[in-house]
């Protein structure tokens, strides 16, 4: 469960780590970025995930 700068962090990783640390996803992203771990843009990641939800109205 350790991360290095070579790790690929995805939305699932962010959710799981946030749950484990009992904090928000945004705070987890900030902490990882401060440690030098590359993290995908949270807003773009969430938009992309929502675009894949079947039957979603108003997708971009």
PDBQT receptor file of N, H, CA, C and O in Angstrom, charges set to zero:
ATOM      1  N   UNK A   1       0.811  -1.189   0.000  1.00  0.00    +0.000 N 
ATOM      2  CA  UNK A   1       0.000   0.000   0.000  1.00  0.00    +0.000 C 
ATOM      3  C   UNK A   1       0.865   1.269   0.000  1.00  0.00    +0.000 C 
ATOM      4  O   UNK A   1       0.345   2.380   0.103  1.00  0.00    +0.000 OA
ATOM      5  N   UNK A   2       2.164   1.096  -0.114  1.00  0.00    +0.000 N 
ATOM      6  H   UNK A   2       2.586   0.193  -0.198  1.00  0.00    +0.000 HD
ATOM      7  CA  UNK A   2       3.055   2.249  -0.181  1.00  0.00    +0.000 C 
ATOM      8  C   UNK A   2       3.095   2.790  -1.603  1.00  0.00    +0.000 C 
ATOM      9  O   UNK A   2       2.936   2.037  -2.564  1.00  0.00    +0.000 OA
ATOM     10  N   UNK A   3       3.308   4.092  -1.738  1.00  0.00    +0.000 N 
ATOM     11  H   UNK A   3       3.438   4.705  -0.958  1.00  0.00    +0.000 HD
ATOM     12  CA  UNK A   3       3.392   4.736  -3.042  1.00  0.00    +0.000 C 
ATOM     13  C   UNK A   3       4.769   5.346  -3.236  1.00  0.00    +0.000 C 
ATOM     14  O   UNK A   3       5.417   5.782  -2.285  1.00  0.00    +0.000 OA
ATOM     15  N   UNK A   4       5.197   5.367  -4.484  1.00  0.00    +0.000 N 
ATOM     16  H   UNK A   4       4.670   5.012  -5.257  1.00  0.00    +0.000 HD
ATOM     17  CA  UNK A   4       6.418   6.067  -4.862  1.00  0.00    +0.000 C 
ATOM     18  C   UNK A   4       6.069   7.000  -6.017  1.00  0.00    +0.000 C 
ATOM     19  O   UNK A   4       4.940   6.991  -6.507  1.00  0.00    +0.000 OA
ATOM     20  N   UNK A   5       7.027   7.796  -6.447  1.00  0.00    +0.000 N 
ATOM     21  H   UNK A   5       7.944   7.804  -6.048  1.00  0.00    +0.000 HD
ATOM     22  CA  UNK A   5       6.757   8.714  -7.551  1.00  0.00    +0.000 C 
ATOM     23  C   UNK A   5       6.512   7.972  -8.861  1.00  0.00    +0.000 C 
ATOM     24  O   UNK A   5       6.041   8.572  -9.828  1.00  0.00    +0.000 OA
ATOM     25  N   UNK A   6       6.824   6.680  -8.908  1.00  0.00    +0.000 N 
ATOM     26  H   UNK A   6       7.206   6.193  -8.122  1.00  0.00    +0.000 HD
ATOM     27  CA  UNK A   6       6.610   5.880 -10.116  1.00  0.00    +0.000 C 
ATOM     28  C   UNK A   6       5.223   5.238 -10.165  1.00  0.00    +0.000 C 
ATOM     29  O   UNK A   6       4.865   4.637 -11.178  1.00  0.00    +0.000 OA
ATOM     30  N   UNK A   7       4.443   5.350  -9.102  1.00  0.00    +0.000 N 
ATOM     31  H   UNK A   7       4.734   5.837  -8.278  1.00  0.00    +0.000 HD
ATOM     32  CA  UNK A   7       3.123   4.716  -9.030  1.00  0.00    +0.000 C 
ATOM     33  C   UNK A   7       2.094   5.485  -9.847  1.00  0.00    +0.000 C 
ATOM     34  O   UNK A   7       2.136   6.712  -9.934  1.00  0.00    +0.000 OA
ATOM     35  N   UNK A   8       1.171   4.741 -10.442  1.00  0.00    +0.000 N 
ATOM     36  H   UNK A   8       1.137   3.744 -10.371  1.00  0.00    +0.000 HD
ATOM     37  CA  UNK A   8       0.025   5.340 -11.106  1.00  0.00    +0.000 C 
ATOM     38  C   UNK A   8      -1.132   5.334 -10.122  1.00  0.00    +0.000 C 
ATOM     39  O   UNK A   8      -1.612   4.271  -9.729  1.00  0.00    +0.000 OA
ATOM     40  N   UNK A   9      -1.580   6.517  -9.724  1.00  0.00    +0.000 N 
ATOM     41  H   UNK A   9      -1.190   7.381 -10.043  1.00  0.00    +0.000 HD
ATOM     42  CA  UNK A   9      -2.678   6.643  -8.778  1.00  0.00    +0.000 C 
ATOM     43  C   UNK A   9      -3.938   6.922  -9.578  1.00  0.00    +0.000 C 
ATOM     44  O   UNK A   9      -3.964   7.840 -10.397  1.00  0.00    +0.000 OA
ATOM     45  N   UNK A  10      -4.988   6.135  -9.345  1.00  0.00    +0.000 N 
ATOM     46  H   UNK A  10      -4.968   5.389  -8.679  1.00  0.00    +0.000 HD
ATOM     47  CA  UNK A  10      -6.256   6.374 -10.035  1.00  0.00    +0.000 C 
ATOM     48  C   UNK A  10      -7.343   6.703  -9.016  1.00  0.00    +0.000 C 
ATOM     49  O   UNK A  10      -7.085   6.759  -7.814  1.00  0.00    +0.000 OA
ATOM     50  N   UNK A  11      -8.556   6.919  -9.510  1.00  0.00    +0.000 N 
ATOM     51  H   UNK A  11      -8.765   6.873 -10.487  1.00  0.00    +0.000 HD
ATOM     52  CA  UNK A  11      -9.656   7.318  -8.639  1.00  0.00    +0.000 C 
ATOM     53  C   UNK A  11      -9.920   6.259  -7.568  1.00  0.00    +0.000 C 
ATOM     54  O   UNK A  11     -10.170   6.602  -6.413  1.00  0.00    +0.000 OA
ATOM     55  N   UNK A  12      -9.869   5.002  -7.931  1.00  0.00    +0.000 N 
ATOM     56  H   UNK A  12      -9.666   4.724  -8.870  1.00  0.00    +0.000 HD
ATOM     57  CA  UNK A  12     -10.080   3.929  -6.964  1.00  0.00    +0.000 C 
ATOM     58  C   UNK A  12      -9.060   4.021  -5.825  1.00  0.00    +0.000 C 
ATOM     59  O   UNK A  12      -9.416   3.911  -4.652  1.00  0.00    +0.000 OA
ATOM     60  N   UNK A  13      -7.789   4.223  -6.184  1.00  0.00    +0.000 N 
ATOM     61  H   UNK A  13      -7.500   4.312  -7.138  1.00  0.00    +0.000 HD
ATOM     62  CA  UNK A  13      -6.738   4.366  -5.163  1.00  0.00    +0.000 C 
ATOM     63  C   UNK A  13      -7.041   5.532  -4.230  1.00  0.00    +0.000 C 
ATOM     64  O   UNK A  13      -6.909   5.416  -3.012  1.00  0.00    +0.000 OA
ATOM     65  N   UNK A  14      -7.449   6.662  -4.818  1.00  0.00    +0.000 N 
ATOM     66  H   UNK A  14      -7.556   6.756  -5.808  1.00  0.00    +0.000 HD
ATOM     67  CA  UNK A  14      -7.746   7.844  -4.013  1.00  0.00    +0.000 C 
ATOM     68  C   UNK A  14      -8.902   7.583  -3.047  1.00  0.00    +0.000 C 
ATOM     69  O   UNK A  14      -8.846   7.976  -1.882  1.00  0.00    +0.000 OA
ATOM     70  N   UNK A  15      -9.946   6.917  -3.537  1.00  0.00    +0.000 N 
ATOM     71  H   UNK A  15      -9.992   6.598  -4.484  1.00  0.00    +0.000 HD
ATOM     72  CA  UNK A  15     -11.102   6.608  -2.686  1.00  0.00    +0.000 C 
ATOM     73  C   UNK A  15     -10.692   5.677  -1.552  1.00  0.00    +0.000 C 
ATOM     74  O   UNK A  15     -11.031   5.922  -0.395  1.00  0.00    +0.000 OA
ATOM     75  N   UNK A  16      -9.975   4.628  -1.872  1.00  0.00    +0.000 N 
ATOM     76  H   UNK A  16      -9.699   4.429  -2.813  1.00  0.00    +0.000 HD
ATOM     77  CA  UNK A  16      -9.559   3.659  -0.854  1.00  0.00    +0.000 C 
ATOM     78  C   UNK A  16      -8.628   4.280   0.185  1.00  0.00    +0.000 C 
ATOM     79  O   UNK A  16      -8.778   4.029   1.381  1.00  0.00    +0.000 OA
ATOM     80  N   UNK A  17      -7.687   5.074  -0.257  1.00  0.00    +0.000 N 
ATOM     81  H   UNK A  17      -7.565   5.277  -1.229  1.00  0.00    +0.000 HD
ATOM     82  CA  UNK A  17      -6.762   5.716   0.683  1.00  0.00    +0.000 C 
ATOM     83  C   UNK A  17      -7.479   6.733   1.553  1.00  0.00    +0.000 C 
ATOM     84  O   UNK A  17      -7.176   6.865   2.739  1.00  0.00    +0.000 OA
ATOM     85  N   UNK A  18      -8.423   7.447   0.973  1.00  0.00    +0.000 N 
ATOM     86  H   UNK A  18      -8.669   7.339   0.009  1.00  0.00    +0.000 HD
ATOM     87  CA  UNK A  18      -9.204   8.417   1.746  1.00  0.00    +0.000 C 
ATOM     88  C   UNK A  18     -10.029   7.717   2.813  1.00  0.00    +0.000 C 
ATOM     89  O   UNK A  18     -10.098   8.176   3.953  1.00  0.00    +0.000 OA
ATOM     90  N   UNK A  19     -10.646   6.620   2.448  1.00  0.00    +0.000 N 
ATOM     91  H   UNK A  19     -10.590   6.247   1.522  1.00  0.00    +0.000 HD
ATOM     92  CA  UNK A  19     -11.424   5.850   3.434  1.00  0.00    +0.000 C 
ATOM     93  C   UNK A  19     -10.529   5.350   4.557  1.00  0.00    +0.000 C 
ATOM     94  O   UNK A  19     -10.877   5.452   5.733  1.00  0.00    +0.000 OA
ATOM     95  N   UNK A  20      -9.385   4.813   4.189  1.00  0.00    +0.000 N 
ATOM     96  H   UNK A  20      -9.103   4.730   3.233  1.00  0.00    +0.000 HD
ATOM     97  CA  UNK A  20      -8.469   4.258   5.190  1.00  0.00    +0.000 C 
ATOM     98  C   UNK A  20      -7.969   5.337   6.154  1.00  0.00    +0.000 C 
ATOM     99  O   UNK A  20      -7.753   5.071   7.336  1.00  0.00    +0.000 OA
ATOM    100  N   UNK A  21      -7.789   6.552   5.640  1.00  0.00    +0.000 N 
ATOM    101  H   UNK A  21      -7.964   6.768   4.680  1.00  0.00    +0.000 HD
ATOM    102  CA  UNK A  21      -7.286   7.643   6.481  1.00  0.00    +0.000 C 
ATOM    103  C   UNK A  21      -8.414   8.483   7.078  1.00  0.00    +0.000 C 
ATOM    104  O   UNK A  21      -8.169   9.447   7.803  1.00  0.00    +0.000 OA
ATOM    105  N   UNK A  22      -9.660   8.100   6.759  1.00  0.00    +0.000 N 
ATOM    106  H   UNK A  22      -9.858   7.317   6.169  1.00  0.00    +0.000 HD
ATOM    107  CA  UNK A  22     -10.837   8.827   7.270  1.00  0.00    +0.000 C 
ATOM    108  C   UNK A  22     -10.752  10.326   6.987  1.00  0.00    +0.000 C 
ATOM    109  O   UNK A  22     -10.901  11.158   7.881  1.00  0.00    +0.000 OA
ATOM    110  N   UNK A  23     -10.510  10.641   5.717  1.00  0.00    +0.000 N 
ATOM    111  H   UNK A  23     -10.389   9.965   4.990  1.00  0.00    +0.000 HD
ATOM    112  CA  UNK A  23     -10.424  12.034   5.284  1.00  0.00    +0.000 C 
ATOM    113  C   UNK A  23     -11.020  12.167   3.886  1.00  0.00    +0.000 C 
ATOM    114  O   UNK A  23     -11.423  11.176   3.278  1.00  0.00    +0.000 OA
ATOM    115  N   UNK A  24     -11.072  13.382   3.390  1.00  0.00    +0.000 N 
ATOM    116  H   UNK A  24     -10.745  14.187   3.885  1.00  0.00    +0.000 HD
ATOM    117  CA  UNK A  24     -11.659  13.625   2.072  1.00  0.00    +0.000 C 
ATOM    118  C   UNK A  24     -10.685  13.232   0.963  1.00  0.00    +0.000 C 
ATOM    119  O   UNK A  24      -9.476  13.135   1.171  1.00  0.00    +0.000 OA
ATOM    120  N   UNK A  25     -11.250  13.010  -0.213  1.00  0.00    +0.000 N 
ATOM    121  H   UNK A  25     -12.232  13.088  -0.382  1.00  0.00    +0.000 HD
ATOM    122  CA  UNK A  25     -10.420  12.694  -1.373  1.00  0.00    +0.000 C 
ATOM    123  C   UNK A  25      -9.540  13.898  -1.708  1.00  0.00    +0.000 C 
ATOM    124  O   UNK A  25      -8.365  13.739  -2.038  1.00  0.00    +0.000 OA
ATOM    125  N   UNK A  26     -10.110  15.099  -1.622  1.00  0.00    +0.000 N 
ATOM    126  H   UNK A  26     -11.065  15.228  -1.353  1.00  0.00    +0.000 HD
ATOM    127  CA  UNK A  26      -9.333  16.310  -1.932  1.00  0.00    +0.000 C 
ATOM    128  C   UNK A  26      -8.121  16.447  -1.011  1.00  0.00    +0.000 C 
ATOM    129  O   UNK A  26      -7.031  16.798  -1.462  1.00  0.00    +0.000 OA
ATOM    130  N   UNK A  27      -8.312  16.172   0.265  1.00  0.00    +0.000 N 
ATOM    131  H   UNK A  27      -9.198  15.886   0.631  1.00  0.00    +0.000 HD
ATOM    132  CA  UNK A  27      -7.188  16.263   1.207  1.00  0.00    +0.000 C 
ATOM    133  C   UNK A  27      -6.146  15.189   0.901  1.00  0.00    +0.000 C 
ATOM    134  O   UNK A  27      -4.945  15.448   0.979  1.00  0.00    +0.000 OA
ATOM    135  N   UNK A  28      -6.597  13.992   0.557  1.00  0.00    +0.000 N 
ATOM    136  H   UNK A  28      -7.573  13.781   0.494  1.00  0.00    +0.000 HD
ATOM    137  CA  UNK A  28      -5.672  12.915   0.199  1.00  0.00    +0.000 C 
ATOM    138  C   UNK A  28      -4.852  13.313  -1.021  1.00  0.00    +0.000 C 
ATOM    139  O   UNK A  28      -3.645  13.076  -1.066  1.00  0.00    +0.000 OA
ATOM    140  N   UNK A  29      -5.509  13.920  -2.015  1.00  0.00    +0.000 N 
ATOM    141  H   UNK A  29      -6.490  14.113  -1.979  1.00  0.00    +0.000 HD
ATOM    142  CA  UNK A  29      -4.803  14.397  -3.212  1.00  0.00    +0.000 C 
ATOM    143  C   UNK A  29      -3.734  15.409  -2.820  1.00  0.00    +0.000 C 
ATOM    144  O   UNK A  29      -2.594  15.320  -3.276  1.00  0.00    +0.000 OA
ATOM    145  N   UNK A  30      -4.101  16.372  -1.974  1.00  0.00    +0.000 N 
ATOM    146  H   UNK A  30      -5.027  16.444  -1.604  1.00  0.00    +0.000 HD
ATOM    147  CA  UNK A  30      -3.146  17.397  -1.533  1.00  0.00    +0.000 C 
ATOM    148  C   UNK A  30      -1.945  16.770  -0.838  1.00  0.00    +0.000 C 
ATOM    149  O   UNK A  30      -0.799  17.120  -1.121  1.00  0.00    +0.000 OA
ATOM    150  N   UNK A  31      -2.217  15.846   0.072  1.00  0.00    +0.000 N 
ATOM    151  H   UNK A  31      -3.148  15.562   0.302  1.00  0.00    +0.000 HD
ATOM    152  CA  UNK A  31      -1.122  15.198   0.800  1.00  0.00    +0.000 C 
ATOM    153  C   UNK A  31      -0.187  14.454  -0.150  1.00  0.00    +0.000 C 
ATOM    154  O   UNK A  31       1.034  14.560  -0.035  1.00  0.00    +0.000 OA
ATOM    155  N   UNK A  32      -0.757  13.709  -1.082  1.00  0.00    +0.000 N 
ATOM    156  H   UNK A  32      -1.749  13.624  -1.175  1.00  0.00    +0.000 HD
ATOM    157  CA  UNK A  32       0.071  12.952  -2.023  1.00  0.00    +0.000 C 
ATOM    158  C   UNK A  32       0.891  13.896  -2.900  1.00  0.00    +0.000 C 
ATOM    159  O   UNK A  32       2.068  13.643  -3.158  1.00  0.00    +0.000 OA
ATOM    160  N   UNK A  33       0.272  14.982  -3.355  1.00  0.00    +0.000 N 
ATOM    161  H   UNK A  33      -0.684  15.188  -3.145  1.00  0.00    +0.000 HD
ATOM    162  CA  UNK A  33       1.005  15.953  -4.165  1.00  0.00    +0.000 C 
ATOM    163  C   UNK A  33       2.146  16.582  -3.372  1.00  0.00    +0.000 C 
ATOM    164  O   UNK A  33       3.237  16.783  -3.905  1.00  0.00    +0.000 OA
ATOM    165  N   UNK A  34       1.897  16.890  -2.109  1.00  0.00    +0.000 N 
ATOM    166  H   UNK A  34       1.010  16.726  -1.676  1.00  0.00    +0.000 HD
ATOM    167  CA  UNK A  34       2.945  17.467  -1.264  1.00  0.00    +0.000 C 
ATOM    168  C   UNK A  34       4.110  16.493  -1.068  1.00  0.00    +0.000 C 
ATOM    169  O   UNK A  34       5.249  16.912  -0.860  1.00  0.00    +0.000 OA
ATOM    170  N   UNK A  35       3.819  15.203  -1.135  1.00  0.00    +0.000 N 
ATOM    171  H   UNK A  35       2.894  14.863  -1.303  1.00  0.00    +0.000 HD
ATOM    172  CA  UNK A  35       4.870  14.188  -1.017  1.00  0.00    +0.000 C 
ATOM    173  C   UNK A  35       5.573  13.924  -2.346  1.00  0.00    +0.000 C 
ATOM    174  O   UNK A  35       6.509  13.127  -2.408  1.00  0.00    +0.000 OA
ATOM    175  N   UNK A  36       5.123  14.591  -3.405  1.00  0.00    +0.000 N 
ATOM    176  H   UNK A  36       4.362  15.238  -3.354  1.00  0.00    +0.000 HD
ATOM    177  CA  UNK A  36       5.736  14.414  -4.718  1.00  0.00    +0.000 C 
ATOM    178  C   UNK A  36       5.166  13.256  -5.512  1.00  0.00    +0.000 C 
ATOM    179  O   UNK A  36       5.726  12.874  -6.540  1.00  0.00    +0.000 OA
ATOM    180  N   UNK A  37       4.061  12.693  -5.051  1.00  0.00    +0.000 N 
ATOM    181  H   UNK A  37       3.606  13.003  -4.217  1.00  0.00    +0.000 HD
ATOM    182  CA  UNK A  37       3.410  11.582  -5.765  1.00  0.00    +0.000 C 
ATOM    183  C   UNK A  37       2.528  12.186  -6.855  1.00  0.00    +0.000 C 
ATOM    184  O   UNK A  37       1.663  13.007  -6.550  1.00  0.00    +0.000 OA
ATOM    185  N   UNK A  38       2.724  11.804  -8.114  1.00  0.00    +0.000 N 
ATOM    186  H   UNK A  38       3.427  11.137  -8.362  1.00  0.00    +0.000 HD
ATOM    187  CA  UNK A  38       1.874  12.343  -9.174  1.00  0.00    +0.000 C 
ATOM    188  C   UNK A  38       0.441  11.819  -9.046  1.00  0.00    +0.000 C 
ATOM    189  O   UNK A  38       0.206  10.612  -8.988  1.00  0.00    +0.000 OA
ATOM    190  N   UNK A  39      -0.497  12.747  -9.005  1.00  0.00    +0.000 N 
ATOM    191  H   UNK A  39      -0.306  13.728  -9.053  1.00  0.00    +0.000 HD
ATOM    192  CA  UNK A  39      -1.911  12.413  -8.845  1.00  0.00    +0.000 C 
ATOM    193  C   UNK A  39      -2.666  13.065 -10.001  1.00  0.00    +0.000 C 
ATOM    194  O   UNK A  39      -2.417  14.226 -10.325  1.00  0.00    +0.000 OA
ATOM    195  N   UNK A  40      -3.592  12.325 -10.628  1.00  0.00    +0.000 N 
ATOM    196  H   UNK A  40      -3.794  11.382 -10.365  1.00  0.00    +0.000 HD
ATOM    197  CA  UNK A  40      -4.346  12.933 -11.720  1.00  0.00    +0.000 C 
ATOM    198  C   UNK A  40      -5.219  14.082 -11.221  1.00  0.00    +0.000 C 
ATOM    199  O   UNK A  40      -5.587  14.129 -10.047  1.00  0.00    +0.000 OA
ATOM    200  N   UNK A  41      -5.546  15.009 -12.124  1.00  0.00    +0.000 N 
ATOM    201  H   UNK A  41      -5.248  14.971 -13.078  1.00  0.00    +0.000 HD
ATOM    202  CA  UNK A  41      -6.428  16.124 -11.792  1.00  0.00    +0.000 C 
ATOM    203  C   UNK A  41      -7.764  15.567 -11.319  1.00  0.00    +0.000 C 
ATOM    204  O   UNK A  41      -8.439  14.846 -12.054  1.00  0.00    +0.000 OA
ATOM    205  N   UNK A  42      -8.139  15.903 -10.095  1.00  0.00    +0.000 N 
ATOM    206  H   UNK A  42      -7.590  16.488  -9.499  1.00  0.00    +0.000 HD
ATOM    207  CA  UNK A  42      -9.324  15.322  -9.466  1.00  0.00    +0.000 C 
ATOM    208  C   UNK A  42     -10.607  15.674 -10.214  1.00  0.00    +0.000 C 
ATOM    209  O   UNK A  42     -11.442  14.797 -10.437  1.00  0.00    +0.000 OA
ATOM    210  N   UNK A  43     -10.781  16.931 -10.606  1.00  0.00    +0.000 N 
ATOM    211  H   UNK A  43     -10.103  17.643 -10.424  1.00  0.00    +0.000 HD
ATOM    212  CA  UNK A  43     -12.024  17.314 -11.279  1.00  0.00    +0.000 C 
ATOM    213  C   UNK A  43     -12.154  16.614 -12.629  1.00  0.00    +0.000 C 
ATOM    214  O   UNK A  43     -13.240  16.156 -12.985  1.00  0.00    +0.000 OA
ATOM    215  N   UNK A  44     -11.072  16.528 -13.375  1.00  0.00    +0.000 N 
ATOM    216  H   UNK A  44     -10.190  16.900 -13.086  1.00  0.00    +0.000 HD
ATOM    217  CA  UNK A  44     -11.114  15.840 -14.668  1.00  0.00    +0.000 C 
ATOM    218  C   UNK A  44     -11.356  14.339 -14.482  1.00  0.00    +0.000 C 
ATOM    219  O   UNK A  44     -12.081  13.727 -15.266  1.00  0.00    +0.000 OA
ATOM    220  N   UNK A  45     -10.765  13.759 -13.470  1.00  0.00    +0.000 N 
ATOM    221  H   UNK A  45     -10.176  14.257 -12.833  1.00  0.00    +0.000 HD
ATOM    222  CA  UNK A  45     -10.951  12.340 -13.187  1.00  0.00    +0.000 C 
ATOM    223  C   UNK A  45     -12.410  12.044 -12.854  1.00  0.00    +0.000 C 
ATOM    224  O   UNK A  45     -12.971  11.055 -13.325  1.00  0.00    +0.000 OA
ATOM    225  N   UNK A  46     -13.023  12.904 -12.040  1.00  0.00    +0.000 N 
ATOM    226  H   UNK A  46     -12.567  13.708 -11.657  1.00  0.00    +0.000 HD
ATOM    227  CA  UNK A  46     -14.429  12.710 -11.675  1.00  0.00    +0.000 C 
ATOM    228  C   UNK A  46     -15.352  12.914 -12.873  1.00  0.00    +0.000 C 
ATOM    229  O   UNK A  46     -16.305  12.157 -13.055  1.00  0.00    +0.000 OA
ATOM    230  N   UNK A  47     -15.077  13.934 -13.695  1.00  0.00    +0.000 N 
ATOM    231  H   UNK A  47     -14.303  14.550 -13.547  1.00  0.00    +0.000 HD
ATOM    232  CA  UNK A  47     -15.892  14.146 -14.899  1.00  0.00    +0.000 C 
ATOM    233  C   UNK A  47     -15.821  12.941 -15.817  1.00  0.00    +0.000 C 
ATOM    234  O   UNK A  47     -16.836  12.486 -16.344  1.00  0.00    +0.000 OA
ATOM    235  N   UNK A  48     -14.629  12.435 -15.999  1.00  0.00    +0.000 N 
ATOM    236  H   UNK A  48     -13.805  12.805 -15.570  1.00  0.00    +0.000 HD
ATOM    237  CA  UNK A  48     -14.430  11.274 -16.860  1.00  0.00    +0.000 C 
ATOM    238  C   UNK A  48     -15.180  10.059 -16.324  1.00  0.00    +0.000 C 
ATOM    239  O   UNK A  48     -15.797   9.320 -17.091  1.00  0.00    +0.000 OA
ATOM    240  N   UNK A  49     -15.131   9.853 -15.018  1.00  0.00    +0.000 N 
ATOM    241  H   UNK A  49     -14.630  10.454 -14.395  1.00  0.00    +0.000 HD
ATOM    242  CA  UNK A  49     -15.848   8.726 -14.411  1.00  0.00    +0.000 C 
ATOM    243  C   UNK A  49     -17.351   8.894 -14.566  1.00  0.00    +0.000 C 
ATOM    244  O   UNK A  49     -18.051   7.927 -14.867  1.00  0.00    +0.000 OA
ATOM    245  N   UNK A  50     -17.854  10.097 -14.366  1.00  0.00    +0.000 N 
ATOM    246  H   UNK A  50     -17.285  10.882 -14.122  1.00  0.00    +0.000 HD
ATOM    247  CA  UNK A  50     -19.297  10.343 -14.503  1.00  0.00    +0.000 C 
ATOM    248  C   UNK A  50     -19.769  10.173 -15.939  1.00  0.00    +0.000 C 
ATOM    249  O   UNK A  50     -20.900   9.746 -16.170  1.00  0.00    +0.000 OA
ATOM    250  N   UNK A  51     -18.924  10.499 -16.899  1.00  0.00    +0.000 N 
ATOM    251  H   UNK A  51     -18.005  10.846 -16.711  1.00  0.00    +0.000 HD
ATOM    252  CA  UNK A  51     -19.285  10.323 -18.304  1.00  0.00    +0.000 C 
ATOM    253  C   UNK A  51     -19.502   8.855 -18.658  1.00  0.00    +0.000 C 
ATOM    254  O   UNK A  51     -20.188   8.547 -19.632  1.00  0.00    +0.000 OA
ATOM    255  N   UNK A  52     -18.929   7.959 -17.882  1.00  0.00    +0.000 N 
ATOM    256  H   UNK A  52     -18.372   8.209 -17.090  1.00  0.00    +0.000 HD
ATOM    257  CA  UNK A  52     -19.074   6.522 -18.157  1.00  0.00    +0.000 C 
ATOM    258  C   UNK A  52     -20.266   5.895 -17.432  1.00  0.00    +0.000 C 
ATOM    259  O   UNK A  52     -20.534   4.706 -17.606  1.00  0.00    +0.000 OA
ATOM    260  N   UNK A  53     -20.983   6.676 -16.625  1.00  0.00    +0.000 N 
ATOM    261  H   UNK A  53     -20.766   7.642 -16.484  1.00  0.00    +0.000 HD
ATOM    262  CA  UNK A  53     -22.142   6.158 -15.903  1.00  0.00    +0.000 C 
ATOM    263  C   UNK A  53     -23.295   6.002 -16.890  1.00  0.00    +0.000 C 
ATOM    264  O   UNK A  53     -23.686   6.982 -17.525  1.00  0.00    +0.000 OA
ATOM    265  N   UNK A  54     -23.848   4.807 -17.037  1.00  0.00    +0.000 N 
ATOM    266  H   UNK A  54     -23.531   4.011 -16.521  1.00  0.00    +0.000 HD
ATOM    267  CA  UNK A  54     -24.945   4.594 -17.977  1.00  0.00    +0.000 C 
ATOM    268  C   UNK A  54     -26.188   5.398 -17.609  1.00  0.00    +0.000 C 
ATOM    269  O   UNK A  54     -26.545   5.501 -16.435  1.00  0.00    +0.000 OA
ATOM    270  N   UNK A  55     -26.845   5.966 -18.620  1.00  0.00    +0.000 N 
ATOM    271  H   UNK A  55     -26.555   5.882 -19.573  1.00  0.00    +0.000 HD
ATOM    272  CA  UNK A  55     -28.092   6.673 -18.418  1.00  0.00    +0.000 C 
ATOM    273  C   UNK A  55     -27.946   8.056 -17.808  1.00  0.00    +0.000 C 
ATOM    274  O   UNK A  55     -28.940   8.681 -17.437  1.00  0.00    +0.000 OA
ATOM    275  N   UNK A  56     -26.724   8.535 -17.702  1.00  0.00    +0.000 N 
ATOM    276  H   UNK A  56     -25.916   8.028 -18.003  1.00  0.00    +0.000 HD
ATOM    277  CA  UNK A  56     -26.502   9.867 -17.127  1.00  0.00    +0.000 C 
ATOM    278  C   UNK A  56     -27.007  10.920 -18.086  1.00  0.00    +0.000 C 
ATOM    279  O   UNK A  56     -26.701  10.874 -19.277  1.00  0.00    +0.000 OA
ATOM    280  N   UNK A  57     -27.776  11.867 -17.583  1.00  0.00    +0.000 N 
ATOM    281  H   UNK A  57     -28.024  11.904 -16.615  1.00  0.00    +0.000 HD
ATOM    282  CA  UNK A  57     -28.322  12.961 -18.378  1.00  0.00    +0.000 C 
ATOM    283  C   UNK A  57     -27.356  14.130 -18.329  1.00  0.00    +0.000 C 
ATOM    284  O   UNK A  57     -26.797  14.446 -17.278  1.00  0.00    +0.000 OA
ATOM    285  N   UNK A  58     -27.161  14.776 -19.484  1.00  0.00    +0.000 N 
ATOM    286  H   UNK A  58     -27.615  14.519 -20.338  1.00  0.00    +0.000 HD
ATOM    287  CA  UNK A  58     -26.324  15.983 -19.506  1.00  0.00    +0.000 C 
ATOM    288  C   UNK A  58     -24.844  15.720 -19.572  1.00  0.00    +0.000 C 
ATOM    289  O   UNK A  58     -24.056  16.580 -19.181  1.00  0.00    +0.000 OA
ATOM    290  N   UNK A  59     -24.429  14.546 -20.059  1.00  0.00    +0.000 N 
ATOM    291  H   UNK A  59     -25.070  13.846 -20.377  1.00  0.00    +0.000 HD
ATOM    292  CA  UNK A  59     -22.999  14.268 -20.188  1.00  0.00    +0.000 C 
ATOM    293  C   UNK A  59     -22.349  15.207 -21.175  1.00  0.00    +0.000 C 
ATOM    294  O   UNK A  59     -22.991  15.677 -22.114  1.00  0.00    +0.000 OA
ATOM    295  N   UNK A  60     -21.069  15.482 -20.963  1.00  0.00    +0.000 N 
ATOM    296  H   UNK A  60     -20.547  15.100 -20.200  1.00  0.00    +0.000 HD
ATOM    297  CA  UNK A  60     -20.376  16.428 -21.838  1.00  0.00    +0.000 C 
ATOM    298  C   UNK A  60     -19.815  15.776 -23.063  1.00  0.00    +0.000 C 
ATOM    299  O   UNK A  60     -19.203  16.447 -23.894  1.00  0.00    +0.000 OA
TER     300      UNK A  60
